Amino acid sequence: MTASTVVPKKHKKRRDRRTHPIFNRYWYRLNSRFFTNDDTVFLNWGYEEDPPMALPLTETDEPDRCSIQLYHSVAAQVDLTGKRVLEVSCGHGGGASYVMRTLGPAAYTGLDLNPVGLDFCRKKHQLPGLQFVEGNAEKLPFPDQSFDAVINVEASHCYPRFPQFLDEVGRVLRPGGHFLYADVRRRHEVARWEEDLSEAPLRPISKRLINEEVARGVEKIYPLLLFKKARVRESFGFAMWVILYRRLLNNDISYRIYCFTNE
């Protein structure tokens, strides 16, 4: 079956995760407005290899090294030179800016549901060929076969209807396109995650568990986590990182990178 004739599979009826639409609509707006500053262009956990990646970066990008390395590891799975790229849930646009400046796409569209974050992106990241639009990941506002690649980093766990998002990815990809994807799930959610991915109108090329690499990235961003006596009383934000970091190390959550095609 060719990519142009792929028909989305019917997914089993499942209970939607009803809390997530409220979380998506309001938490990220509040985060963008009150808890970040003009230097906060990444919202992901970070990534570092052993030995270190030593990815060449500009002086301006260096403070965000670990977050950039996660984006690079996802986006560089295929050659994006001259391609039309869509990033779904682009956050504060740091990944969009990095990919546009370094990996050579012809055009890059960052889509997000958070209008406050998008206003930030438009002011912060003004590059030829880069645009930011508001939209829902489960109902992408683009015609069929609009993009050569779709990128999604650390966001899909918030989507209440994840299979619908996967169908939309398959719809907007051109024949021979790629879905470049990274996300995390709790241990009891992994089986359902794998089932949803297997039913998508996409063919898997590769997948990789990156718990160790993400944990190293978190360690570099929050070095206090390395102290065995680190306590959750420091702040709410730090407390959350302590919990997530320990879950990574204990494999209570699974963080993975995938590459799919619609060939």
C-alpha positions as CSV (number, residue, x, y, z in Angstrom):
1,M,0.0,0.0,0.0
2,T,1.4,3.4,-0.9
3,A,1.6,6.3,1.4
4,S,-1.1,8.2,-0.5
5,T,-3.6,5.3,0.0
6,V,-3.0,4.8,3.7
7,V,-6.3,4.8,5.5
8,P,-6.3,5.6,9.3
9,K,-7.2,2.5,11.3
10,K,-10.2,2.5,13.5
11,H,-9.1,2.7,17.1
12,K,-10.8,0.9,19.9
13,K,-13.2,3.1,21.9
14,R,-11.4,4.2,25.0
15,R,-12.1,6.6,27.9
16,D,-10.6,10.0,27.1
17,R,-8.3,11.5,29.7
18,R,-10.6,14.4,30.5
19,T,-8.3,16.3,32.8
20,H,-5.8,17.0,30.1
21,P,-7.7,19.5,27.9
22,I,-8.1,21.8,31.0
23,F,-4.4,21.3,31.9
24,N,-3.3,22.1,28.3
25,R,-5.5,25.1,27.9
26,Y,-4.6,26.9,31.2
27,W,-1.4,25.5,32.8
28,Y,0.9,26.3,29.8
29,R,-0.6,29.8,29.5
30,L,0.1,30.5,33.1
31,N,3.5,29.0,32.8
32,S,4.3,31.2,29.8
33,R,3.0,34.3,31.5
34,F,4.2,34.0,35.1
35,F,6.9,31.3,35.5
36,T,9.2,31.9,32.6
37,N,11.3,34.8,31.3
38,D,12.7,35.9,28.0
39,D,15.6,33.4,28.3
40,T,13.2,30.4,28.7
41,V,12.9,29.0,25.2
42,F,12.9,25.3,26.1
43,L,10.5,23.4,28.3
44,N,11.9,19.8,27.9
45,W,13.9,17.7,30.3
46,G,17.2,17.7,28.4
47,Y,19.5,15.0,27.1
48,E,23.2,14.1,27.4
49,E,25.2,11.0,26.2
50,D,28.2,9.3,27.7
51,P,30.7,10.3,26.5
52,P,29.1,13.8,26.0
53,M,27.7,14.6,22.6
54,A,29.9,17.6,22.2
55,L,27.4,19.1,19.7
56,P,28.9,22.3,18.3
57,L,26.8,25.2,19.5
58,T,27.0,29.0,19.3
59,E,27.7,31.0,22.4
60,T,24.0,32.0,22.5
61,D,22.8,28.4,22.4
62,E,25.3,27.0,24.9
63,P,23.2,27.7,28.0
64,D,20.5,25.5,26.5
65,R,22.8,22.7,25.5
66,C,21.0,19.8,27.1
67,S,17.6,20.8,25.8
68,I,19.0,21.4,22.3
69,Q,20.7,18.0,22.3
70,L,17.3,16.4,22.9
71,Y,15.8,18.3,19.9
72,H,18.9,17.5,17.8
73,S,18.6,13.8,18.6
74,V,15.0,13.7,17.5
75,A,15.1,16.0,14.4
76,A,18.4,14.8,13.0
77,Q,17.2,11.2,12.5
78,V,16.5,12.1,8.9
79,D,18.0,14.8,6.6
80,L,15.7,17.8,6.8
81,T,17.6,19.9,4.2
82,G,15.1,21.7,1.9
83,K,12.1,20.0,3.6
84,R,8.8,21.5,4.9
85,V,8.6,20.7,8.6
86,L,5.8,20.9,11.1
87,E,6.4,20.8,14.9
88,V,3.3,20.1,16.9
89,S,3.3,21.6,20.4
90,C,6.3,23.9,19.8
91,G,6.3,25.4,23.3
92,H,8.5,28.5,23.5
93,G,10.0,27.8,20.1
94,G,13.6,27.0,21.1
95,G,13.6,23.8,19.2
96,A,12.0,25.4,16.2
97,S,14.7,28.1,16.1
98,Y,17.5,25.6,16.5
99,V,16.3,23.3,13.8
100,M,15.6,26.1,11.4
101,R,19.1,27.6,11.9
102,T,21.1,24.4,11.8
103,L,19.4,21.6,10.0
104,G,18.4,23.4,6.8
105,P,14.7,23.0,6.3
106,A,13.1,25.2,3.6
107,A,10.2,26.1,5.9
108,Y,9.3,25.3,9.5
109,T,5.9,25.7,11.1
110,G,5.5,25.6,14.9
111,L,2.0,24.8,16.1
112,D,0.8,25.2,19.7
113,L,-2.5,25.5,21.6
114,N,-1.1,28.2,23.9
115,P,-1.6,31.7,22.5
116,V,0.6,33.3,25.2
117,G,3.5,31.0,24.3
118,L,3.0,31.7,20.6
119,D,3.1,35.5,21.2
120,F,6.4,34.8,22.9
121,C,7.7,32.7,20.0
122,R,6.8,35.4,17.4
123,K,8.7,38.0,19.3
124,K,11.7,35.9,20.2
125,H,12.3,33.8,17.1
126,Q,12.1,35.9,14.0
127,L,13.8,33.9,11.2
128,P,13.1,33.6,7.4
129,G,10.9,30.6,6.8
130,L,9.9,30.1,10.4
131,Q,6.3,30.7,11.4
132,F,4.1,30.0,14.4
133,V,0.4,29.2,14.3
134,E,-2.3,28.3,16.9
135,G,-4.0,25.0,16.6
136,N,-5.0,21.7,18.1
137,A,-2.7,18.6,17.8
138,E,-5.8,16.4,17.3
139,K,-7.2,18.5,14.5
140,L,-4.3,20.0,12.6
141,P,-5.3,23.1,10.6
142,F,-3.5,22.0,7.4
143,P,-4.4,20.3,4.1
144,D,-3.5,16.7,3.4
145,Q,0.1,16.0,2.5
146,S,1.4,19.4,3.5
147,F,4.7,18.5,5.2
148,D,7.8,16.3,4.6
149,A,8.3,15.8,8.4
150,V,6.4,16.2,11.6
151,I,8.3,16.7,14.9
152,N,6.8,16.2,18.3
153,V,8.9,16.4,21.5
154,E,7.7,15.6,25.0
155,A,4.1,16.7,24.5
156,S,1.8,13.9,23.3
157,H,1.3,12.5,26.9
158,C,-0.9,15.5,27.4
159,Y,-3.2,14.8,24.4
160,P,-6.6,13.3,25.5
161,R,-7.0,11.5,22.2
162,F,-3.5,10.4,21.2
163,P,-4.6,8.0,18.4
164,Q,-6.4,10.9,16.8
165,F,-3.2,12.9,16.8
166,L,-1.4,10.0,15.1
167,D,-4.0,9.9,12.4
168,E,-3.6,13.6,11.8
169,V,0.2,13.2,11.5
170,G,-0.4,10.5,8.9
171,R,-2.8,12.8,7.0
172,V,-0.6,15.9,6.8
173,L,2.6,14.0,5.8
174,R,3.5,13.8,2.2
175,P,4.3,10.4,0.7
176,G,7.6,9.2,2.0
177,G,7.5,11.7,4.9
178,H,8.7,11.1,8.5
179,F,7.4,11.5,12.0
180,L,10.2,12.3,14.4
181,Y,9.0,11.8,17.9
182,A,10.1,11.7,21.5
183,D,7.9,11.3,24.6
184,V,7.5,9.7,28.0
185,R,4.9,7.4,29.6
186,R,4.5,5.9,33.1
187,R,5.1,2.2,33.3
188,H,1.5,1.2,33.4
189,E,0.8,3.3,30.3
190,V,3.5,1.8,28.0
191,A,1.5,-1.1,26.7
192,R,-1.3,1.2,25.6
193,W,1.2,3.6,24.1
194,E,2.8,0.8,22.0
195,E,-0.6,-0.4,20.9
196,D,-1.7,3.1,19.8
197,L,1.6,3.5,17.9
198,S,1.2,0.1,16.2
199,E,-2.3,1.0,15.0
200,A,-1.2,4.4,13.5
201,P,-1.0,4.9,9.7
202,L,2.8,5.0,10.0
203,R,5.5,2.4,9.7
204,P,8.2,2.3,12.5
205,I,11.8,2.7,11.4
206,S,13.5,2.9,14.8
207,K,12.9,3.4,18.5
208,R,15.3,3.9,21.4
209,L,14.9,4.0,25.2
210,I,16.7,7.1,26.5
211,N,16.1,7.2,30.2
212,E,19.8,7.3,31.0
213,E,20.5,10.1,28.6
214,V,17.5,12.2,29.8
215,A,18.6,11.6,33.4
216,R,22.1,13.0,32.6
217,G,20.5,16.0,31.0
218,V,18.3,16.6,34.1
219,E,21.4,16.3,36.3
220,K,23.2,19.0,34.3
221,I,20.2,21.3,34.5
222,Y,19.6,20.6,38.1
223,P,22.9,19.5,39.7
224,L,21.4,19.5,43.2
225,L,19.6,16.4,42.3
226,L,22.9,14.5,42.6
227,F,22.9,15.0,46.3
228,K,21.4,12.1,48.1
229,K,19.8,14.3,50.7
230,A,18.2,16.6,48.2
231,R,14.8,17.4,49.6
232,V,11.5,18.4,48.0
233,R,11.1,21.3,50.4
234,E,13.3,23.6,48.3
235,S,10.4,24.7,46.0
236,F,7.5,23.2,44.2
237,G,9.3,23.2,40.9
238,F,12.4,21.5,42.4
239,A,10.2,18.9,44.1
240,M,8.7,17.9,40.8
241,W,12.1,17.5,39.3
242,V,13.2,15.3,42.2
243,I,10.2,13.0,41.7
244,L,10.6,12.8,37.9
245,Y,14.4,12.2,38.1
246,R,13.9,9.3,40.6
247,R,11.2,7.8,38.4
248,L,13.6,8.0,35.4
249,L,16.4,6.2,37.3
250,N,13.9,3.6,38.6
251,N,12.4,3.0,35.2
252,D,9.0,3.9,36.6
253,I,8.6,6.0,33.5
254,S,9.9,5.3,30.0
255,Y,11.3,8.0,27.8
256,R,11.8,7.1,24.1
257,I,12.8,8.4,20.7
258,Y,11.0,7.1,17.6
259,C,11.3,7.6,13.8
260,F,8.3,6.6,11.6
261,T,7.5,6.9,7.9
262,N,4.3,6.8,5.9
263,E,5.8,4.8,3.0
